[in-house]
């Protein structure tokens, strides 16, 4: 649909498009590459924002709730992508849509209401400037329907903060890459959906069988059970013990106050309720009610692992109440918590090194450990006020403007701030940060990098031996590549990485995923075909970046990762730069990309039925 | 085992070897590459002959009976491989073995008796020189067991005919590449097996479920049903109609007497009984009783499609009785019918062009159409007498000796005679002939080349659109590559390409294959992992050839295929040489092989967990 002209065109893509691209990342990459002109301004009207479910979204099975947003990212200038759980995806599907593509700039604030196969443009002037909760409340009131689901932005998106996010129902964040700013640039405050179309499956019995199995068995998985009890913060203590929980802006890997911010502590103190996604019994979402002075609105949910580490250890701050407050503010304003915490930690290190001074900060003492400063900066960033206006640009742009060697404190890849996993203890993740088409991202293939032995999932994919997590030799590159394709498949199909745990009993497996796709669609697809679809999506995303001018020099990691971790359980650990460079080139070649240029070869593109992409990036 | 020292070493490979190589081609390639020194004489004691079943051989499901023999081929000098059905594989497994590797040259003729986990060396002096049937009868008598199964050679193998074959129970041929001559060079007349170990499955119920399904449904498949009625010769008429049934040594593509040699005619005239393989209800094997003067012993089975065309249309001879007799002789002597028919057709064309004369043939008029000449030549070849001694070398060597431009009548790739499918009407098959590691071979990926639309199987592998059978563009190369991996997987697992029909109902599918492997082994493998294992096997075989000195100039087709078919329904059809060359290079690159040298890259080998192979072929 075009937001400027308020016109809607409803497409019914050929089945082969669904078979080749599946949904989510795949479908998003397909349309983005196809429809975007090269080198457009991500915040200009030529950018498009794509919300995409998949061919199995809406089937009532745990872990299949996720929806993707794809656009050219204003943070990285690259392929931008984020996924979120909740209920929005299933509801969009029930409203009669698999995906939507919004283009153009609306002249006035607008929100979309999609229901019964129709799209309405609704005036959003009254809700522009509102928090996500205020906006959702008002939208539901206007539509007179409390069950409307929303994907909306807050003022951070309106103010074009480059890492503004989009939120499903206030707390399920399409966090990374600033896709909220893309919506903001379009004056698209929210997409509201309401559906009554039951998901159709070709084999409902098979769906029911898997759903029942999962309901009966999920508690057998220690990982899933732990997530149910403690949320994603259940890994705080183990990451701390491993010494790869980023602390003081990646100076260290263990945090003295880890226990104070752990999932266990949360459960024992401020946890008020749990919540979950569509059809999922795991309920890993937290809701919290910390006492004053950090009283928060529990509707915004509690902090997740990434959020806790970004505002806690990374900023050397150990108050779970303050972290919860930071989380609430980010959700209300629509800010990505990872980038927000990172940019604040960056500012703190700059300040403590005299690179930022009180003159820059209007007198705020931007020191590690200060909860007050963190909350103040979040507010300034969302409003783009004072130092917040600079920090709203992300660590890469901010450090470029600040100069003075501040870039060594700017921990990012392709401009996207690193997630809260230090690759110096699981080096495959570093490769993932570097080659992720959307910039440093922990959901490319994180888990599988941490195991020395092969995981059950990796065995299903044919990996019969594991590799030390600190080894980035050819064996590890292979494991990373296979894991990357598998995780990417989940991003194409809207699958949750927690329900598809790589180890143990009581989890959904790649086999189940194939069965779900077949049951939902009536196809006879296979894990081979699905993995190839994931590879296809990854190649289209890569080709998008190639067309934008990205080169191997963008597939980098910040210098700090090649230096030793300075304190904590993994003190002294570092990545080897030469080994990393070798691994990167080997990865290119394994992917069928040119070893020198990193460009997908004509042969690889044809092998993936991507001749149409080849024409655009390899035609001489 | 070493035949010279009569020593036996029993290996218990690690499970990861089974997971990575599965069996058949995979396991054979693994051991051959690992254990053979480069550039050894295929007929010398350093060559090894490997008989390999797979991790699912012996499960009582239709179509899973096949066993592989792998050795360096005396016909091609390359990786040599042949598969055969019947009962031998299941029996070998029941005898307690997955595979055997025979090395060295025995001083005196020997046969092996494998049973109950033990190997006995038995004196074969008395059976040396016998036909396969006489030998089997004598072995069963000696062992006092009529249920012993044999894989044996005839006098062609003893006489080192370069395309001598090995036969299971007289009629299931490991036909191609002269592996019978390798056995002959070792003075190994036969391997006899007898077992009572029931195949163990981790999930016998799943096995039973698939077996029952197949028993109940196989007749729903038109392809399988037709094979049941008419044997593999059921395709004679359709190949003739397509105009790609090689006639007069590939001069033409249709045969005026096609109907006289069709499967339908066989069923209506000389068919006496049908037979089949272990656990298979399809019973596509024929037994025939033609009247005088071609009375044959039906225990040798009736002629298959390849045999009929090789002695019929290819030699322009239309007498089904004579073809049956030729088939009987080949099975009794242990000759590959495809190469034998081809070498005779080659001689005929040389003779008719005055390149061979009565002086060369001791007065035999080697003209197209003469049944008497064909039978006479078979005899001479097997005994290496007269002109037969020259023809026993295969068309490549024979044409090199004859000279005088005879090479244009020598239709082979890598020295292996083309099979009875003319690629000028299904060009993907031509690519298969050229890149097959064991030389021109129709069981690399034949079927799927003939369909313009995507087959059901190809859809399972993610191919959503088909390509005209005469188009060798990038889309076809992709389809060929995927089909090649799938067919190769069947060769790793001992699966029959007829039961896994690419189209329609009532057939086993890739999904069933995954389920069988998992049920038999207790693994949780996937089609991704299995296809990768097939890719691994293909790369090891390629690496073997690279180590032997093969280059892209060996991945060729005979000139005749780039010239027009001269008569028949596809008159005028030809392959385009430039397009073929482009397709070949594209195929290399799609496979992860160097575009220029055709050598598997370091990256591809590591991606397939083949670092150990990389060390041998890419170490600089």
Interface residues (C-beta under 8 A of the other chain):
Chain A: X15 X16 X19 X20 X456 X459 X460 X461 X462 X463 X464 X465 X474 X475 X477 X478 X481 X509 X510 X511 X514 X523 X524 X525 X526 X527 X528 X529 X530 X531 X532 X533 X586 X588 X589 X590 X592 X595 X601 X602 X603 X604 X606 X607 X609 X611
Chain B: X15 X16 X19 X20 X456 X459 X460 X461 X462 X463 X464 X465 X474 X475 X477 X478 X481 X509 X510 X511 X514 X523 X524 X525 X526 X527 X528 X529 X530 X531 X532 X533 X586 X588 X589 X590 X592 X595 X601 X602 X603 X604 X606 X607 X609 X611
